[in-house]
Amino acid sequence: MSAATTTSQRRGRGGRERILVAAAHLFASQGINATGMEQVAEEAPVSKRTLYAHFRTKSDLVVAHLQDLATSGVTLESVLTREDIPPRERILGLFGPLATDKDPVRGCPFIDAAAEFPDPASAVHSYAREQKLRMVGLVTALVAELGCREPAELAEQLVTLADGAASRAMVLDEADYGRHARAAAAILLERALPDAS
């Protein structure tokens, strides 16, 4: 098979998926605002016409990227919906390692996206906010299932710990930084249980 044939096939089917893979790589390695649409098209590889046929604007691409992350199961929040893990362990799973030893720590992609699109009315910021509200909703349901007192307030405390730990892990490039917040979260959960005095 010639190089021309391989390139032609790579530019054919699956253009949208290749664009999302390329965008994910570039956004993670250099940031959203530092990544241009032409760079995404080149990395995919697709023509600019194909890129804009799938994503009319960069905001459309970023929202699709975030939606892809949210449904892929690769974000820390995905542990909250796992039925095979007890509720307490799902909550504490928010504080697990954020990367492998060889990968740089990227923190929370939704917080990163909201920071790069600071206008609360922007589509990207709005989607990031939705995901953060979904996260606190999931944690609220789990702490209520455990019988914890004041589940909404406790859930806010727990997600604040998780988001803070993810941010510090990224800044310090320390994948397992969440262990500090996990210890605090375990204490909060223990004190909120009905039999705690």
N, C-alpha and C positions, 0 to 999 in steps of 0.2 A: 504494500500500500504506500502510495507516495505521500509526501508531506502536504502537497496541495489537497489531496483527497481527505487526509486527516483534518486539516484546517477547515475544509468545506463541511465535513460532518460535524465538527465542533460548533460551527456557526449555524447549523441547521436546527434540529429539534432541541427542545429543552432550553431555549434562550432565556426564558424568565428565570428558571432555576439557576442557570449559570450566572445570570446577573446578580441574583440574590447571594450566591456563594461568593462571587467576587466582591460584592459590596460588604458582606460580613467580614471578609478578610481585610479589606482596606480600612473599613471603619474601625476595626479592632486594632490594627497596626499603626494607624496614623491619625485617627479621629474622623468624625463625620464631616466637619466643616473644612478640614484640610484635604478631603477627597473630592475630586471633581468628577462630573458625570462622564467626561471623555476618558478619564482614567478607569472608571468602572467598565465602560464599553471595551476598552483595550484589554483589561484583565479578564473579561468574561469568556472568550472574545465574541463580541457581537458588533454589528454596525450601530452607529448613533441612531439611525432610523429605527432599528429594532428596539434599542434601549428606550427611546421615547414613545414607541408604540405600546410598550408595557408600562412605563412609568413616565407620565407627562411632566412631572416636576421632581426635583430632588426630594422634596418633602414626601411625595408619594412613595418614592423608593425607600426612604428612611422608615416610614410607617410600615410598609410591607416587610422590611427587614426586622423591625421590632415584633410584628405579628408572627413572623416566621420563628423568631427566638421564643416567643411566648408559647407557641404550640409545639415546639420541637422537643421540649423536655430537658433542654440544656441549661436553663436558668435555675438558680437556687430555689425559686418559688415553686418549681415543679414538684418538689418533694411534698408540698402541702396537700396535693391531691392523690397521693399514692395510698391506695386502700390496703396494701400489704404491710404497711408500717403503722404501729400504734400512734394515736394522736400526739402524745408527748414527744415521741421520737421524730415525728414529722416536723413539729415546731423546732426542736433542737437541730434538725437537719438544715435549717436556714443558716446555721453557723459553720457548715462544713467547708472544706478547702475549696478555693475558687479557681484553681488551675493546677496543672501538673507541674512537676519540678522544672520542666524544660520551657514552659510557656510563661510569658509575662502575665502578671495579674491585672485583670481589666476592671474589676469591680462590678457594679450593677449597670447593665446596658441601658436600663430605663432612666436611671439617675443621670448617666452620662449624656444621653440624648436630650433630656430636659435641660441640662446645663448648656448644651450647645444650641438649643432652641429655647431661649429664656422667655419668650413671649407666651404667657399662659393660654392665649387664644390660638396659638399655632397648632396645626394638626399633630405635629410630632410631640409637643409638650402635652397636649390633651391626651394622646394615646398613652404616654408615659404615666400621666396622672391616673388614668383608668386602671392601668396595671398595678400601680401602687395601692389604689383603693380596693382592687380585687384581692391583693395580697392581704391587706388588713382584714377584709371580710372573711377570707379563708382561715386566718389565724383566730379571729373572733369565734368562728364556728367550732374550731378545734378546742379552744380553751373552755368554751361553753360545754362541749361534750365531756371534757374532763371534770366539769362541775366547779370550775374556778369561780371565785367571787369577782364581780365587776369585769366580765369578759371583754367588753369593748375597750375599757381603759387599759386592761392588761395587754390586749392585742396591740394597741398603739405603742405601748412601752416595748414590747417584743420586736415589732417591726422597726422601731426607731433604733434599737440595738443592732438589728440585722443590717439595716442600711448604713449605719455608722461603721460597723465592722467591715462591710464591703468597701466603703470609701477609704478607710484607713489601710485595708489590705492592698488596695490599688496604689495608694500613695507610697506605701512602704515596700511594695512589691513582695509581700509576704502572704503567700497563698493560704496559710493556716492561721492567719491572724484572728479569724472568727472564734478560735478556742477561748479567747478572753471574754467575748460577749456571750458565748455558750455557757460559761460558768455563771455569769450574772443572770442569764435567762433561766437556768435551772433553779436558782434561788428564788427568782420571781414566781416561777410556777409552783414551787414547793410551798411558798408562803401564801399563795392564793387558793390552794386546795382547801376544800371544806373542813377537813379534820385538822388543819394547821391552826395553832392557837395564836 
